[in-house]
Amino acid sequence: MTFSYKILFAISLFTLIFSFGLNNSISQVTDYDGKTYNTVTIGTQEWMAENLNVEHYRNGDIIPQIQDNEKWNHLVTGAWRYYDNDSKKGKKYGKLYNWYAVIDSRGLAPDGWHIPSDDEWTELNDYLGGGRGVEEKLKSNSGWYHNSNGTNESGFGALPGGFCYGNGEFHEISKYCYFWSTLEYKDKEYKSAWCRYLDDVNSTMLRNACYKDCGLSIRCIKN
């Protein structure tokens, strides 16, 4: 190898390594149904870079799809819906699950993965700087209402998939995304659990107690 080729090789190798570092570590994971998701390493955590879209628990049992609002209302067992019951939206945004699916002992996440705890969401938020500007780093760089897109600097790629209330009504697609955690709200009388959300107005990732019968998106994190 001549001297000039050695220099060219070294420059190319440095560029490749440097670019890889900027774009985070990208990998993939496959769920029970055979669907493959891109993943991204952010700090010491590896997250799905797409919303969960699985139809079976890890043991093979089916997770019921509920399209009827009356059947969804006040359900206390695991279930899911597509936004507006539209499977085309599901291809883009994944499924909306109630919290009972999240905590079902049969396992919702792929093998070797789990639904994030509230503390794990906090760790992600803190790693990205906390406070203002975190939302922009988490949001996808297209698809948000009134061009309130993010930079997706983290590679998380959050899309505004909306949510479903306990009464079955769908709201805020293109403006909001809500993600479950596994932590139950301390006052069980309110039948709520902690969630995180991004919207088209704020610049922070916000924490809220959401009713367990709501349908929210799910991002999984590696064990």
Secondary structure in CASP SS format (residue, H / E / C, confidence):
PFRMAT SS
TARGET T0000
AUTHOR 0000-0000-0000
METHOD secondary structure of the structure
MODEL  1
M C 1.00
T C 1.00
F H 1.00
S H 1.00
Y H 1.00
K H 1.00
I H 1.00
L H 1.00
F H 1.00
A H 1.00
I H 1.00
S H 1.00
L H 1.00
F H 1.00
T H 1.00
L H 1.00
I H 1.00
F H 1.00
S H 1.00
F H 1.00
G H 1.00
L H 1.00
N C 1.00
N C 1.00
S E 1.00
I E 1.00
S E 1.00
Q E 1.00
V E 1.00
T E 1.00
D C 1.00
Y C 1.00
D C 1.00
G C 1.00
K C 1.00
T E 1.00
Y E 1.00
N E 1.00
T E 1.00
V E 1.00
T E 1.00
I E 1.00
G C 1.00
T C 1.00
Q E 1.00
E E 1.00
W E 1.00
M E 1.00
A C 1.00
E C 1.00
N C 1.00
L C 1.00
N C 1.00
V C 1.00
E C 1.00
H E 1.00
Y C 1.00
R C 1.00
N C 1.00
G C 1.00
D C 1.00
I E 1.00
I C 1.00
P C 1.00
Q E 1.00
I C 1.00
Q C 1.00
D C 1.00
N H 1.00
E H 1.00
K H 1.00
W H 1.00
N C 1.00
H C 1.00
L C 1.00
V C 1.00
T C 1.00
G C 1.00
A C 1.00
W E 1.00
R E 1.00
Y C 1.00
Y H 1.00
D H 1.00
N H 1.00
D C 1.00
S H 1.00
K H 1.00
K H 1.00
G H 1.00
K H 1.00
K H 1.00
Y H 1.00
G C 1.00
K C 1.00
L E 1.00
Y E 1.00
N C 1.00
W H 1.00
Y H 1.00
A H 1.00
V H 1.00
I C 1.00
D C 1.00
S C 1.00
R C 1.00
G C 1.00
L C 1.00
A C 1.00
P C 1.00
D C 1.00
G C 1.00
W E 1.00
H E 1.00
I C 1.00
P C 1.00
S C 1.00
D H 1.00
D H 1.00
E H 1.00
W H 1.00
T H 1.00
E H 1.00
L H 1.00
N H 1.00
D H 1.00
Y H 1.00
L C 1.00
G C 1.00
G C 1.00
G C 1.00
R C 1.00
G C 1.00
V H 1.00
E H 1.00
E H 1.00
K H 1.00
L H 1.00
K E 1.00
S C 1.00
N C 1.00
S C 1.00
G C 1.00
W C 1.00
Y H 1.00
H H 1.00
N H 1.00
S C 1.00
N C 1.00
G C 1.00
T C 1.00
N C 1.00
E C 1.00
S C 1.00
G C 1.00
F C 1.00
G C 1.00
A E 1.00
L C 1.00
P C 1.00
G C 1.00
G E 1.00
F E 1.00
C E 1.00
Y C 1.00
G C 1.00
N C 1.00
G C 1.00
E C 1.00
F E 1.00
H E 1.00
E C 1.00
I C 1.00
S C 1.00
K C 1.00
Y E 1.00
C E 1.00
Y E 1.00
F E 1.00
W E 1.00
S E 1.00
T E 1.00
L E 1.00
E E 1.00
Y C 1.00
K C 1.00
D C 1.00
K H 1.00
E H 1.00
Y H 1.00
K C 1.00
S E 1.00
A E 1.00
W E 1.00
C E 1.00
R E 1.00
Y E 1.00
L E 1.00
D E 1.00
D C 1.00
V C 1.00
N C 1.00
S C 1.00
T C 1.00
M C 1.00
L E 1.00
R E 1.00
N E 1.00
A E 1.00
C E 1.00
Y E 1.00
K C 1.00
D C 1.00
C C 1.00
G E 1.00
L E 1.00
S E 1.00
I C 1.00
R C 1.00
C C 1.00
I E 1.00
K E 1.00
N C 1.00
END
